[in-house]
Amino acid sequence: MKKEIRRKEIKNKGQILKIKKGTLLRLLKYVAFNYKFKLILVIFCILFSALASVVTTVFTQRLIDLVIIPGLNTGLNSVLKNLLSITITMGIVYLISVLCTLIQARTMAEVTQGTLRNLRDDMFTKMEKLPVKYFDTHPHGDIMSSYTNDTDAIRELIGRGIPTFIQSFLSVVSVFVMMIVYSVYLTLAVILALFVTVNIVKKVGGKSASYMLSQQKSLAKEEGFIEEMMEGQRVIKVFCHQEESKKDFDILNDKLGKDSTAANIFSNILGPITNNMGNILYVFLALVGSILVFLNVDNLSISGISQITIGIIVSFLTMARSLSQTIGQITQQINMITMGMAGASRVFSLMDEEEEKDGGYVSLVSVEYDKDGNIHETDKHTDNWAWKHPHKADGSITYTPLKGDIVMENVDFGYTEEKQVLFDISLYAKPGQKIAFVGATGAGKTTITNLLNRFYDIPDGKIRYDGINITKIKKPDLRRSLGIVLQDVNLFSGTVLDNIRYGRIDATDEECIKAAKLANADGFITRLPNGYNTVLSANASNLSQGQRQLLSIARAIISDPPVMILDEATSSIDTRTEALVQKGMDNLMKGRTVFVIAHRLSTIKNSNAIMVLDHGHIIERGDHESLLKEKGVYYNLYTGAVELE
């Protein structure tokens, strides 16, 4: 039953993506913001190229009517002047057209790649400002797709789709003007044929566009699934889940295959439809034009043309062929434009996500004390920190020393309005105290630490840090004062020193090494091929889980925070390594407030207070000895009568 539900969930992930209104206009404004003058140059080049293609038909008509036909009767000498004038003019026009094409191609390459660079920069900048909740609720592969598939679709749209569409549109307008100049009758015949063609293209193109949009969405979902499977390969193999994973992938892949097939079927028949309609139009115009020439009928002549000539017929047929080819080009761009707009819609959706809100105004500053013990803010780096608290009422500023005094008062919280996670949580941690949280999975232990970091804001209750409501503290300053070591370690590409220095970017090599020694990581680091200069990659897959955790602890130590949060920090470390880490952590915790989440109760016996949580409630609290005397939940957990889930 659960497997069938999983299958249905995966099938529902392939829903058709809707393009937001105004996406194309917004994208054009985005491009024009940085490349206004280059776009003007491109449009000028496109305009000239479009006019040059139409002028060709005029040259053809003049060459036939003023050179070829008269020359057959009077000889070459009589028409030589006209021949030279026409050919030289044609040569100049074509030469300028070639130059315009080269300039357009080069300029559009700069505009396209520059725009994509700006988009990726803006997306990444935006991503860094999004709340943790966004990444908790969006598949990482889906986000990655915006940087890859969606930007690639935008590249096609900007680099080829839009310029081709503009050039084709200008060519169509120019051709129509020339057709009307030559013959209104023949132009009406062209309009009738085009009316039929456009309606067919509209119907088929609409089908193709809808499947193209669905294809873009299905592709993003499949990539997200693949990334998830790649990250979880060990788990998949351990639990022999290969066949189930393959079945889930087949569902997504089949959906993508169906959408892609349908999109390409409709896309591929557009070209033959427009080409064949163009051929029919060509034959029809040739027949009608020949009749008009022989009957010498043209009662709606314009610009002094009193009759249909052979040159006009040839030029008209050329324009008709050009018109059908141009419309064919437009239909071919429909899918590219649709996919580009779908990609732009997804990218702009990411960029429009609500940023992490921060109403704080209290900042963390470096301070020094004078001989009277008064606090003074300084730009120099000192080991003393204070909260700079400006008061709006009278404009005064007060400084509160950073100590690490944490108080939670009647805190209620839920990740969604429908489900509350914490209920009336109240606790305090004085500077230098170690507070431990114990409870089954889902009891709310990690949620409490998330609230201390303001990854989520509480709807009810208060959290005070050194007597200041944390909602008044700027989030970057608040987090700078907190060190955190998670169960899941994330290390980045770079040297061992770089990863330790991630905790404080201005730390010296000596300080990083000192932090590593304090975390008892120096021993294994010095045994690496290049010691502290060993380059780590792929999340340090060449290190053991325990070694990676030691680096994570060293990274937290280098930040030298007054408050440390250890979220299952030693759960993935063997007993021998844990003893080394515990010794280093004991040194680290001196004078610091420490919150510990641990399944191994032996690591929290020396805590000042132990909070036992159950379904968001603190059901027991006290130190190790007092809780054992109560012989409650903690006693049962410690003695092994009950195990944590």
LOBATOR-971930 format. One line per 4 residues: number of its first residue (from 0); their letters; for each residue x, y, z of C-alpha. Coordinates in Angstrom, 1 decimal. Layout:
LOBATOR-971930
NUM> A> X,Y,Z  ...
END
This chain:
LOBATOR-971930
0> MKKE> 0.0,0.0,0.0  2.8,2.4,0.9  4.6,1.6,-2.3  1.4,2.4,-4.3
4> IRRK> 1.1,5.8,-2.5  4.8,6.5,-3.3  4.1,5.7,-7.0  1.1,8.1,-7.1
8> EIKN> 3.2,10.8,-5.4  5.9,10.4,-8.1  3.4,10.5,-10.9  1.8,13.7,-9.5
12> KGQI> 5.2,15.4,-9.6  5.0,15.8,-13.4  2.3,18.4,-13.4  2.4,20.9,-16.2
16> LKIK> 4.3,24.1,-15.3  2.4,27.3,-15.8  4.2,30.4,-17.1  3.5,33.5,-15.0
20> KGTL> 2.1,36.5,-16.9  4.7,39.1,-17.8  7.6,36.7,-17.7  8.9,37.5,-21.2
24> LRLL> 8.6,41.3,-20.6  10.4,40.9,-17.2  13.2,38.9,-18.9  13.6,41.6,-21.6
28> KYVA> 13.8,44.3,-19.0  16.3,42.2,-17.1  18.5,41.9,-20.2  18.1,45.6,-21.2
32> FNYK> 19.0,46.8,-17.7  22.7,46.0,-18.3  22.9,45.8,-22.1  20.6,48.6,-23.3
36> FKLI> 23.0,50.1,-25.9  24.1,46.7,-27.2  20.5,45.7,-27.6  19.8,48.8,-29.6
40> LVIF> 22.8,47.9,-31.9  21.5,44.4,-32.3  18.0,45.6,-33.2  19.5,48.0,-35.8
44> CILF> 21.4,45.1,-37.3  18.4,42.9,-37.3  16.3,45.6,-39.0  18.9,46.1,-41.7
48> SALA> 19.2,42.4,-42.3  15.4,42.1,-42.6  15.1,44.9,-45.0  18.0,43.6,-47.0
52> SVVT> 16.2,40.3,-47.6  13.2,42.2,-48.9  15.2,44.5,-51.1  16.6,41.4,-52.8
56> TVFT> 13.2,40.8,-54.4  13.1,44.4,-55.6  16.5,43.9,-57.2  15.2,40.7,-58.9
60> QRLI> 12.2,42.6,-60.3  14.3,45.5,-61.6  16.9,43.1,-63.0  14.3,41.2,-65.0
64> DLVI> 12.2,44.2,-66.1  15.0,46.7,-66.7  17.9,44.5,-67.8  17.1,41.0,-69.0
68> IPGL> 13.9,41.5,-71.0  15.0,44.8,-72.6  18.4,43.4,-73.2  17.0,40.5,-75.2
72> NTGL> 15.4,42.9,-77.6  18.0,45.8,-77.8  21.3,44.1,-76.8  23.6,44.3,-73.7
76> NSVL> 25.0,47.8,-74.4  21.6,49.5,-74.0  21.1,48.0,-70.5  24.7,48.0,-69.3
80> KNLL> 24.3,51.1,-67.2  21.2,49.6,-65.4  23.0,46.3,-65.0  26.0,47.9,-63.3
84> SITI> 23.9,50.2,-61.1  21.7,47.3,-59.9  24.5,44.8,-59.2  26.8,47.4,-57.4
88> TMGI> 23.9,48.4,-55.2  23.1,44.8,-54.5  26.7,44.1,-53.6  26.8,47.0,-51.2
92> VYLI> 23.6,46.0,-49.5  24.7,42.4,-49.1  28.1,43.4,-47.8  26.5,45.7,-45.1
96> SVLC> 24.1,42.8,-44.4  26.9,40.4,-43.8  28.7,42.9,-41.4  25.4,43.4,-39.6
100> TLIQ> 25.0,39.7,-39.2  28.5,39.4,-37.8  28.0,42.3,-35.4  24.7,40.8,-34.3
104> ARTM> 26.1,37.4,-33.6  29.1,38.7,-31.6  27.0,41.2,-29.6  24.2,38.7,-28.8
108> AEVT> 26.8,36.2,-27.6  28.1,38.8,-25.1  24.6,39.8,-24.1  23.4,36.2,-23.7
112> QGTL> 26.4,34.9,-21.7  26.5,38.1,-19.6  22.8,37.9,-18.8  23.2,34.2,-17.8
116> RNLR> 26.1,35.2,-15.6  24.1,37.9,-13.9  21.1,35.5,-13.5  23.3,32.9,-11.8
120> DDMF> 24.8,35.6,-9.6  21.4,36.9,-8.6  20.0,33.4,-8.0  23.0,32.5,-5.8
124> TKME> 22.8,35.8,-3.9  19.1,35.3,-3.5  19.6,31.7,-2.4  21.9,32.8,0.4
128> KLPV> 19.2,35.1,1.7  16.4,32.5,1.8  15.4,31.0,5.1  16.3,27.4,6.1
132> KYFD> 12.6,26.6,5.7  12.9,27.0,1.9  15.6,24.3,1.6  13.7,22.1,4.0
136> THPH> 10.6,22.1,1.7  12.2,22.2,-1.8  14.2,19.3,-3.4  17.8,20.2,-3.9
140> GDIM> 17.8,18.7,-7.4  14.9,20.9,-8.4  16.8,24.0,-7.2  19.9,22.8,-9.1
144> SSYT> 17.7,22.5,-12.3  17.2,26.3,-12.2  21.0,26.7,-12.5  21.3,24.2,-15.4
148> NDTD> 18.3,23.3,-17.5  16.4,26.5,-16.9  19.3,28.8,-17.6  20.2,26.8,-20.7
152> AIRE> 16.6,27.3,-22.0  17.0,31.0,-21.3  20.2,31.0,-23.2  18.4,29.6,-26.3
156> LIGR> 15.6,32.1,-25.9  17.9,35.1,-25.6  20.6,34.0,-28.0  18.4,32.6,-30.8
160> GIPT> 14.7,32.6,-30.1  14.1,36.3,-29.6  16.5,37.7,-32.3  15.1,35.2,-34.8
164> FIQS> 11.5,36.1,-33.9  12.2,39.8,-34.2  14.0,39.4,-37.5  11.2,37.1,-38.8
168> FLSV> 8.5,39.6,-37.7  10.2,42.5,-39.4  10.7,40.4,-42.5  7.0,39.5,-42.6
172> VSVF> 6.0,43.2,-42.2  8.5,44.3,-44.9  7.4,41.6,-47.3  3.7,42.4,-46.9
176> VMMI> 4.4,46.1,-47.6  6.2,45.2,-50.8  3.5,42.7,-51.8  0.9,45.4,-51.4
180> VYSV> 3.0,47.8,-53.5  3.3,45.2,-56.3  -0.3,43.8,-56.3  -3.2,44.0,-53.9
184> YLTL> -4.9,41.1,-55.6  -2.0,38.7,-55.1  -1.5,40.0,-51.6  -5.2,39.1,-50.7
188> AVIL> -4.5,35.6,-52.0  -1.4,35.4,-49.7  -3.4,36.6,-46.7  -6.1,34.0,-47.3
192> ALFV> -3.5,31.2,-47.4  -1.7,32.6,-44.4  -4.9,32.8,-42.4  -5.4,29.0,-42.9
196> TVNI> -1.7,28.3,-42.1  -1.7,30.4,-38.9  -4.7,28.7,-37.5  -3.2,25.3,-38.1
200> VKKV> 0.1,26.4,-36.5  -1.8,28.0,-33.6  -3.6,24.7,-32.8  -0.6,22.4,-33.3
204> GGKS> 1.8,24.9,-31.6  -0.4,25.2,-28.6  -0.3,21.5,-28.1  3.5,21.4,-28.5
208> ASYM> 3.9,24.3,-26.0  1.9,22.7,-23.3  3.9,19.5,-23.5  7.2,21.5,-23.6
212> LSQQ> 6.2,23.1,-20.3  5.4,19.7,-18.8  8.7,18.3,-20.2  10.6,21.1,-18.4
216> KSLA> 8.9,20.3,-15.1  9.4,16.5,-15.5  13.0,17.0,-16.3  13.6,19.0,-13.1
220> KEEG> 11.8,16.3,-11.0  13.8,13.5,-12.6  17.1,15.4,-11.9  16.0,15.9,-8.3
224> FIEE> 15.3,12.2,-7.9  18.7,11.2,-9.5  20.5,13.5,-7.1  18.7,12.0,-4.2
228> MMEG> 19.5,8.5,-5.3  23.2,9.4,-5.8  23.5,10.8,-2.3  21.8,7.7,-0.9
232> QRVI> 23.6,5.0,-2.8  25.0,3.4,0.3  21.6,3.2,1.9  20.1,1.9,-1.2
236> KVFC> 22.6,-0.9,-1.5  22.6,-1.8,2.2  18.8,-2.2,2.2  18.8,-3.8,-1.3
240> HQEE> 16.4,-1.1,-2.6  17.8,-1.1,-6.1  14.7,-2.5,-7.7  12.3,-0.2,-5.9
244> SKKD> 14.5,2.8,-6.8  14.5,1.7,-10.4  10.7,1.4,-10.5  10.4,4.9,-9.0
248> FDIL> 12.9,6.2,-11.6  11.0,4.5,-14.4  7.8,6.3,-13.4  9.5,9.7,-13.6
252> NDKL> 11.5,8.7,-16.7  8.3,7.4,-18.5  6.5,10.7,-17.7  9.5,12.7,-19.1
256> GKDS> 9.6,10.4,-22.1  5.9,10.8,-22.8  6.0,14.6,-22.4  9.1,14.8,-24.6
260> TAAN> 7.7,12.5,-27.3  4.4,14.4,-27.5  6.2,17.7,-27.5  8.5,16.7,-30.3
264> IFSN> 5.8,15.0,-32.3  3.8,18.3,-32.5  7.0,20.3,-32.9  8.2,18.2,-35.8
268> ILGP> 5.0,18.4,-37.8  5.0,22.2,-37.7  7.8,22.4,-40.2  6.3,20.1,-42.8
272> ITNN> 2.9,21.9,-42.4  4.3,25.3,-43.0  6.5,24.1,-45.8  3.7,22.4,-47.7
276> MGNI> 1.4,25.3,-47.2  4.1,27.5,-48.7  4.4,25.1,-51.7  0.7,25.2,-52.2
280> LYVF> 0.8,29.0,-52.0  3.7,29.2,-54.4  1.8,27.1,-57.0  -1.4,29.1,-56.5
284> LALV> 0.4,32.5,-56.9  2.2,31.2,-60.0  -1.1,30.3,-61.6  -2.9,33.5,-60.7
288> GSIL> 0.1,35.7,-61.6  0.4,34.0,-65.0  -3.3,34.6,-65.7  -2.9,38.3,-64.7
292> VFLN> 0.1,38.7,-66.9  -1.6,37.3,-69.9  -4.9,39.2,-69.3  -2.9,42.3,-68.4
296> VDNL> -5.3,42.9,-65.4  -4.3,45.0,-62.4  -7.0,47.7,-61.6  -5.7,48.4,-58.1
300> SISG> -2.2,49.4,-59.1  0.0,51.4,-56.7  3.1,53.5,-57.2  2.6,53.9,-60.9
304> ISQI> 2.7,50.2,-61.7  0.0,49.8,-64.3  0.3,46.1,-65.0  1.7,42.9,-63.7
308> TIGI> 5.0,42.2,-65.3  7.1,39.1,-65.4  9.6,40.7,-63.1  6.8,41.4,-60.6
312> IVSF> 5.6,37.8,-60.8  9.1,36.4,-60.2  9.7,38.8,-57.3  6.3,38.0,-55.8
316> LTMA> 6.9,34.3,-56.0  10.3,34.9,-54.3  8.6,37.0,-51.6  5.9,34.3,-51.1
320> RSLS> 8.6,31.6,-50.7  10.5,33.9,-48.3  7.3,34.6,-46.4  6.4,30.9,-45.9
324> QTIG> 10.0,30.1,-44.9  10.0,33.0,-42.4  6.7,31.8,-40.9  8.3,28.3,-40.7
328> QITQ> 11.2,29.9,-38.8  8.7,31.5,-36.4  6.9,28.2,-35.7  10.3,26.6,-35.0
332> QINM> 11.0,29.2,-32.4  7.7,28.7,-30.6  8.9,25.7,-28.7  12.3,27.4,-27.9
336> ITMG> 10.5,30.5,-26.7  8.0,28.5,-24.7  10.8,26.5,-23.0  12.8,29.7,-22.4
340> MAGA> 9.8,31.4,-20.8  9.2,28.3,-18.7  12.8,28.4,-17.6  12.6,32.1,-16.9
344> SRVF> 9.4,31.6,-15.0  11.1,29.0,-12.7  14.2,31.2,-12.3  12.1,34.3,-11.4
348> SLMD> 10.0,32.2,-9.0  13.2,31.4,-7.1  14.3,35.0,-7.2  10.8,36.1,-6.0
352> EEEE> 10.9,33.8,-3.0  10.4,35.7,0.3  13.8,36.4,1.9  14.6,35.6,5.5
356> KDGG> 13.1,38.3,7.6  15.3,40.1,10.1  13.8,42.8,12.2  16.8,42.9,14.5
360> YVSL> 18.7,46.0,15.3  21.0,44.9,18.1  24.4,44.1,16.7  27.5,42.3,18.0
364> VSVE> 30.6,44.5,18.3  34.2,44.2,19.4  34.8,46.2,22.6  37.5,47.0,25.1
368> YDKD> 37.4,48.2,28.7  39.0,51.2,30.2  40.6,51.3,33.6  37.3,52.2,35.2
372> GNIH> 35.6,49.1,33.6  33.6,51.1,31.1  32.9,49.5,27.7  34.1,51.2,24.5
376> ETDK> 33.4,50.0,21.0  36.5,49.4,18.9  37.3,48.4,15.3  40.2,46.4,16.5
380> HTDN> 39.8,42.6,17.0  39.7,41.9,20.8  38.5,38.9,22.7  35.7,40.9,24.2
384> WAWK> 32.3,41.3,22.6  29.2,43.1,23.5  25.7,43.7,22.2  25.2,47.2,20.8
388> HPHK> 21.7,48.1,21.6  20.4,51.4,20.2  17.2,52.7,21.9  14.8,54.4,19.6
392> ADGS> 13.0,56.3,22.3  15.9,58.6,23.3  18.5,57.7,20.7  20.9,56.4,23.3
396> ITYT> 23.1,53.3,22.9  23.9,50.8,25.6  26.4,47.9,25.5  25.7,44.6,27.1
400> PLKG> 28.6,42.2,27.5  28.3,39.0,25.6  28.1,36.2,28.2  25.9,33.4,26.8
404> DIVM> 22.9,33.7,29.2  20.0,32.0,27.5  16.4,32.0,28.7  13.3,30.4,27.0
408> ENVD> 9.9,31.5,28.4  6.7,29.7,27.5  7.7,28.9,23.9  5.2,27.3,21.6
412> FGYT> 6.2,26.4,18.0  5.1,24.4,15.0  6.7,24.2,11.5  3.2,24.4,10.1
416> EEKQ> 0.1,25.9,11.6  -1.6,22.5,11.5  1.0,20.7,13.7  2.5,22.1,16.9
420> VLFD> 5.9,20.7,17.8  6.8,22.5,21.1  4.5,23.2,24.0  5.2,25.8,26.7
424> ISLY> 8.9,25.2,26.8  10.7,27.1,29.5  14.3,26.7,30.5  17.4,28.8,31.3
428> AKPG> 21.2,28.3,30.8  23.6,30.4,32.8  27.1,31.2,31.3  29.3,28.2,31.6
432> QKIA> 26.4,25.8,32.1  25.9,22.6,30.1  22.3,21.8,29.2  21.4,18.5,27.7
436> FVGA> 18.3,17.4,25.8  17.2,13.8,25.8  14.2,12.3,24.1  13.0,10.1,21.3
440> TGAG> 13.2,11.2,17.6  10.7,13.9,17.0  10.5,15.0,20.6  11.6,18.5,19.7
444> KTTI> 15.3,18.5,20.7  16.7,19.8,17.4  13.8,22.2,17.0  14.9,24.0,20.2
448> TNLL> 18.4,24.6,18.8  16.8,25.8,15.5  14.9,28.4,17.4  18.1,29.5,19.3
452> NRFY> 19.6,30.2,15.8  16.5,31.9,14.6  16.3,29.5,11.7  12.6,29.8,12.6
456> DIPD> 10.8,32.5,14.6  8.4,31.6,17.4  4.8,32.7,17.3  4.4,32.7,21.0
460> GKIR> 6.8,33.0,24.0  10.2,34.6,24.3  13.8,33.7,24.0  16.3,36.0,25.7
464> YDGI> 20.0,36.1,25.1  21.9,38.1,27.8  18.6,39.6,28.7  17.8,40.7,25.1
468> NITK> 14.9,39.3,23.1  16.6,37.5,20.2  14.0,38.9,17.8  15.8,42.2,18.4
472> IKKP> 19.2,40.8,17.6  20.3,40.8,13.9  20.4,37.2,12.7  24.0,37.3,11.4
476> DLRR> 25.3,38.7,14.7  23.2,36.2,16.7  24.6,33.3,14.7  28.1,34.6,14.9
480> SLGI> 27.9,34.2,18.7  26.8,30.6,18.4  28.9,27.6,17.5  27.1,24.6,16.2
484> VLQD> 28.3,21.0,15.5  25.8,18.8,13.7  25.5,15.1,13.3  25.7,15.4,9.5
488> VNLF> 29.0,17.1,8.7  29.4,19.3,5.6  32.9,19.9,4.5  33.8,22.0,1.5
492> SGTV> 36.3,21.7,-1.4  39.6,23.1,-0.2  42.4,22.3,2.3  42.0,21.1,5.8
496> LDNI> 43.0,24.6,7.0  40.4,26.2,4.8  37.7,24.0,6.3  38.7,24.8,9.8
500> RYGR> 39.0,28.5,9.0  35.4,28.4,7.7  34.4,29.1,11.4  36.3,32.4,11.4
504> IDAT> 37.6,33.7,8.1  40.3,35.9,9.6  41.8,33.1,11.7  45.6,32.5,11.3
508> DEEC> 47.1,29.1,10.5  48.4,28.9,14.0  44.9,29.5,15.5  43.4,26.9,13.2
512> IKAA> 46.1,24.3,14.3  45.5,25.2,17.9  41.7,24.6,17.4  42.5,21.3,15.8
516> KLAN> 44.6,20.3,18.7  41.9,21.3,21.1  39.4,19.1,19.2  42.0,16.3,19.2
520> ADGF> 42.1,16.4,15.4  45.7,17.2,15.1  46.8,13.6,15.3  45.1,12.3,12.2
524> ITRL> 45.6,15.6,10.3  49.4,15.4,10.6  49.2,11.8,9.2  47.5,13.0,6.0
528> PNGY> 49.6,13.2,2.8  50.0,17.0,3.0  49.0,17.5,6.6  46.9,20.6,7.1
532> NTVL> 47.4,21.5,3.4  45.7,18.3,2.2  43.0,19.2,-0.3  39.6,17.7,0.5
536> SANA> 36.9,17.1,-2.1  33.5,15.5,-2.5  32.6,16.3,1.1  35.9,14.7,2.3
540> SNLS> 34.8,11.2,1.3  38.4,10.1,1.9  38.1,10.7,5.6  36.2,8.6,8.1
544> QGQR> 33.0,9.9,9.6  34.8,10.4,12.9  37.6,12.4,11.3  35.1,14.6,9.5
548> QLLS> 33.3,15.2,12.8  36.6,16.2,14.5  37.1,18.8,11.7  33.6,20.1,12.2
552> IARA> 34.3,20.5,16.0  37.6,22.3,15.2  35.7,24.6,12.9  33.3,25.4,15.7
556> IISD> 36.1,25.9,18.2  37.9,28.5,15.9  34.8,30.6,15.9  35.3,30.9,19.7
560> PPVM> 31.6,31.4,20.6  30.2,31.9,24.1  27.4,29.4,23.3  27.9,26.0,21.7
564> ILDE> 25.2,23.7,20.3  26.2,20.0,19.9  23.4,18.2,18.0  24.3,14.5,18.2
568> ATSS> 27.9,15.6,17.6  29.4,12.3,18.9  26.7,9.9,17.7  28.7,8.8,14.6
572> IDTR> 32.1,8.6,16.4  33.5,5.4,17.8  34.1,5.0,21.5  37.9,5.6,21.3
576> TEAL> 37.4,8.7,19.2  34.6,9.9,21.4  36.9,9.8,24.4  39.4,12.1,22.6
580> VQKG> 36.6,14.4,21.5  35.1,14.5,24.9  38.4,15.6,26.4  38.7,18.4,23.9
584> MDNL> 35.1,19.4,24.4  35.5,19.6,28.1  38.3,22.2,27.6  36.1,24.0,25.1
588> MKGR> 33.1,24.2,27.3  34.9,26.0,30.1  33.2,29.4,30.6  30.7,28.7,27.8
592> TVFV> 27.1,27.9,27.7  26.6,24.5,26.0  23.5,22.8,24.7  23.9,19.1,24.0
596> IAHR> 21.6,16.7,22.2  22.8,13.1,22.6  21.6,9.6,22.4  24.6,8.4,24.4
600> LSTI> 23.6,9.3,27.9  27.1,8.7,29.2  28.3,11.9,27.5  25.8,14.1,29.4
604> KNSN> 26.2,12.9,32.9  28.2,16.0,33.9  25.5,18.3,32.5  24.2,21.0,34.9
608> AIMV> 20.7,20.2,33.8  19.1,17.5,31.7  15.8,18.1,29.9  13.8,15.0,29.0
612> LDHG> 11.4,15.8,26.2  8.4,13.8,24.9  6.2,15.0,22.0  7.3,18.7,22.5
616> HIIE> 6.9,18.7,26.3  9.6,18.8,29.0  8.5,16.0,31.2  11.5,15.8,33.4
620> RGDH> 14.4,18.1,34.3  17.3,18.1,36.7  20.9,16.9,36.9  22.0,13.3,36.4
624> ESLL> 21.9,12.3,40.0  18.5,13.9,40.8  16.9,12.3,37.7  18.2,8.9,38.7
628> KEKG> 16.6,9.3,42.1  13.2,10.1,40.6  13.3,6.8,38.8  11.3,8.2,35.9
632> VYYN> 11.8,8.2,32.2  15.5,9.2,32.4  16.2,6.5,34.9  14.7,3.9,32.6
636> LYTG> 16.7,5.2,29.7  19.9,5.3,31.6  19.5,1.8,33.1  18.5,0.4,29.7
640> AVEL> 15.0,-0.5,30.8  13.7,1.7,27.9  15.6,2.5,24.7  15.4,5.8,22.7
644> E> 13.6,5.4,19.4
END
